[in-house]
Every structure is written in C-alpha cells, then in structure tokens.
Amino acid sequence: MIYKRIDGRAPDELRPIKMALGVLDKADGSAYVEHGGTKVLVAVYGPREVHPRHLASPEGAIIRCRYHMAPFSTQERKNPAPSRREIELSKVIRQALTPAMFLELYPRTTIDIFAEVLQADGGTRCACVTACSLALADAGIPLKGLVASCAAGKYQDRIILDLNDVEDKGCQADLPVAWLSTTGEITLLQLNGLLTEEEFQEALNLALKGCRQIYEKQKETLMNYYTAPAKELVSETGQEGSK
Amino acid sequence: MATQQEDRKLVFPGDLIAEGDYYAGDNTFKKENRIYATRIGLATKDGRKVSVIALRGTYEPKIGDVVIGKVIDIGFTNWTLDILSPYIAILNASDVFRRGFDPHRDSLSEVFGIGDIVLAEVSQFDRTRDPLLTVRGPGLGKLAKGRLERITPAKIPRLIGKKGSMITLLKAETGCQITIGKNGYVHILGKSPEAEELVSLAIRKIEAEAHIPGLTNRITDFLRTRMKASESK
C-alpha cells in the first residue's frame, strides 16, 4: 500500500501551486505564490536611490529584504513586530536571491524586496523565495536566472516533499532548499533536526526535484502572463464624459 | 526590415538564447560560450551580436539620449530631475547661465521650478556619478505645462510607428503637441484637457495592444469617435 500523507499526497508530491505576476501595479515588480494553504505576496522596488545615503555602496546595489508574517497569517495572532525568526529569514531570503543578481550594475542604489506571508501553512520561506524571483523578473531587474525553492523533510520516518504546517511542526527534520536554474547552484540550504548522511542525500535530491518542478511553473506563469491575448484596454463605446 | 517581428522571440531571465561565437549585447550575459537573457524581453540577433529588448525595467541613461525630466529639487548650483532611472539626474546652473551664475536660490527657481518638465540631453554618465543633463541644444529646455504620460521604452518605436505614422496620427486627430523622451516620459500639450486626456488614453492603449495587428486602424477609430463625442457637447 502506498503511504498517504495527512492531506492524501504521495511522499514526493508537491501541494497544489498557484502563481501570479504583476498583482500590485504600483510596485516596480510583484508576484503572488500559493503552496496549498501557504500564501505569500511579494513587492519589489528598484533599483532606486538609497535613503539614508550612508547605506549606499559604491560597489553595487544593496538589497533590503523584509520577510514578514501578517498578524492574521496564523491561527494565533502573530505580533506585528519583527521577530528574531523573521529577521533571520529576511537575511536568508536575501542570500538566496543575491547570487542571481547583477548588483555591480547599479552602484549606489537599493533594491527593496517586501515578502509578506498572508497565510502560513508550512514552507513560507520557500514560497517567498519563489515569489521574490518572479517579482524581480517582473520589475525588470537583470537576473542570471530564476530561483526556485522547496523544502523536503523527514516525518514519521519517511522522507517527504513540501511539508505542510502539521508535518513541519511534527517532523524529525526539515530541509528548505533554493536552486538557481541557470547555474544549478544551491543558494539556500538549511536543516532543522537530524538526518543521517543517506537520508540527507535523499532529502536533498527530493527537494531539488521539487525545485525543478517549481521552476517549470515559474516559466509557465511568465509565459502565460506575457502572451495572454491583451483585452482591448478601453472599450470603443466608452463613456460619455460625466462631470 | 520585414523580418523584424519574426526573429524576436520572447525570452525570460536565464533563458539560453545563443551558443557559439556570439557577442553579448544589451540585457544578456555570457557564460563560457553560451548567451543567456537577463531580463524579460524580445531576443534579437544583429550579425554576431545577440541582445534582448527589455519589456520591463527602468531606463538606463545613455550619453546623447534626449529625455524628459521632472524637476524634483533645486539646490544651490543645480537642479535635480527625475528621469525614470535608478539615478536622479542633475542639471547644473552653469549649463543655463552663460556667464557665471548667482548662487542664490531665487534665480535658479525662476528658470526651472519644482514640477517643471524639461527636455534635455544626457551629457555625461558613468556608474560613479549621477547622470548629468544639458539643455544647450535645439528644442531643449522647459516644456509648457501640459500632461505627462509614461510608456515602457521598449514600446516607443510602436508609439512612433513606421516613418512616424502613429505619432503623426495622434497629433493630427487631437491637435496636440506630443514630445517623446527616450526614457519613457511623453509630454502632451493640447488646446483642452480633454484632448490631452485622449492622447493619454491612446498611449496606454498602444502600450497594451502593441502586439495585436491592426492597431493603427483601431487607434484611428478610437480617436475619431472620442473627438466627435467631445465636440458635440
């Protein structure tokens, strides 16, 4: 009998994923990603001048990345103040995206990335990295490629892919991974818990397999967005000007 | 250049566009002997040079470009302008005042005030400094108050049209003066705010439907219908 997870998935199955581009038209770039119950929204601004000036670097653009969970993203109200975990994840996400960017092209500027978790159901940092990648591309910021991210883990002695909140909280190990498509580099690799060397290898391979599937979905989202037949913007009948 | 549209393939960051003995042009990067796109855009080949016309992204200043800027601040010896690029542009007082200038705030604001729209040329730009503008040149200088619209630089050729057909159409049907900056700002000056608004809508329509055939006819119909409607009021 095939092991079925809490939500009926196979061990190597991703949750249903939704991706959307250009959802915030006032931002330079934006994206929205869902992994089952996890929903994240990302806005990107830049490259733009840095204020305060002393933060600017003559060598290249700086990245200011903010990972934040909305107070309503969890069952128990999450205090809006940045927690130590959010500060750490802000840094981790920034480090996951930096290898994909050409910061040296825009000295003395900043690229501001805002990743907001609207609903948290496990794997929020991975969904954020995936969404940030899309938002950066949407903003027209030069990239070496798209970064796709996914977590694998060990739950009830089985190596599984894309843990949801229940699995994440009760797991023996959680391994988030981010992968840069063009170079094949791993740009994020964390481990909570214990894995043997063999288990680690198995989990890593599974996570990378998930990343590749997510990358295909990112490309599909981009392609659909840019080749969608544009509806005629203004109807021909229009409205009589009413003042 | 009939084959211009056909060789333009839509590419995304990280897409492989060429392999072998090619040069990396705009919005691409080369790794070993492979050339990849760095931005969302249309890939083109020009001899051995492979480039991408970016559909998204800020304006990158280039020396010689004629751009439209909005004055955002007045300093003691210069004005700073927004030119839709990651960097603020600077126009020195010495560029306007021929013989030594008066470092009093007042005389600077008499020439260009905050919010003024200026047509200028990028005279200097390197990555260590903000771009420098000049208004010495035919037709450069302050543009009379009108409307400012934005368009992605990649769509400017479509706004101009073959041999200027589209822009001529817009000007003729609405009676407006239209100036296009290389940075994506478009200045509109008409006899009435309705005419200016109409040009604004037409520009956004062109930007959204640039790739749908028959655009020129649709714009013609659109403009004529609206102009007739506003005249009969």
Contacts between the chains, C-beta under 8 A, distances in Angstrom:
chain1	res1	chain2	res2	distance
A	28	B	58	7.7
A	29	B	56	7.4
A	46	B	86	6.9
A	47	B	58	6.8
A	47	B	86	3.8
A	48	B	86	5.7
A	49	B	86	7.2
A	49	B	87	6.9
A	49	B	88	6.0
A	58	B	128	7.1
A	102	B	29	7.4
A	102	B	38	6.8
A	105	B	127	8.0
A	106	B	86	5.4
A	107	B	127	5.2
A	107	B	128	7.2
A	108	B	87	7.6
A	109	B	86	4.7
A	109	B	87	7.3
A	137	B	12	6.5
A	137	B	13	5.2
A	137	B	39	7.6
A	137	B	40	5.8
A	137	B	56	7.7
A	138	B	40	7.6
A	138	B	56	6.4
A	139	B	56	6.7
A	139	B	57	7.3
A	140	B	39	5.5
A	140	B	40	6.8
A	140	B	54	5.8
A	140	B	55	7.6
A	140	B	56	3.3
A	140	B	57	2.5
A	140	B	58	6.8
A	141	B	39	7.8
A	141	B	57	7.1
A	142	B	13	7.4
A	142	B	27	6.8
A	142	B	29	7.9
A	142	B	38	3.9
A	142	B	39	5.7
A	142	B	57	7.7
A	143	B	13	3.8
A	143	B	14	6.7
A	143	B	38	5.8
A	143	B	39	7.5
A	144	B	13	7.3
A	144	B	14	6.4
A	144	B	29	6.7
A	144	B	36	7.1
A	144	B	38	7.0
A	145	B	13	5.8
A	145	B	14	2.7
A	145	B	36	7.1
A	146	B	12	7.4
A	146	B	13	6.1
A	146	B	14	5.5
A	181	B	14	5.1
A	182	B	14	4.3
A	182	B	31	7.6
A	182	B	36	6.0
A	183	B	31	7.7
A	219	B	12	6.4
A	222	B	12	5.0
A	222	B	40	6.8
A	223	B	10	7.5
A	223	B	12	7.7
A	226	B	10	5.9
A	226	B	40	6.7
A	226	B	55	7.2
A	227	B	10	6.7
A	229	B	212	7.6
A	230	B	208	5.2
A	230	B	209	5.5
A	230	B	211	7.4
A	230	B	212	6.4
A	232	B	205	7.6
A	232	B	209	6.6
A	232	B	218	7.6
A	233	B	204	6.1
A	233	B	205	4.7
A	233	B	208	4.4
A	233	B	209	6.6
A	234	B	201	5.7
A	234	B	204	7.8
A	234	B	205	5.7
A	234	B	222	7.1
A	236	B	221	6.9
A	236	B	222	6.7
A	236	B	225	6.6
A	238	B	225	7.2
A	238	B	226	6.4
A	238	B	229	7.3
A	240	B	229	6.4
A	241	B	194	7.0
A	241	B	229	7.8
A	241	B	230	6.8
A	241	B	233	7.4
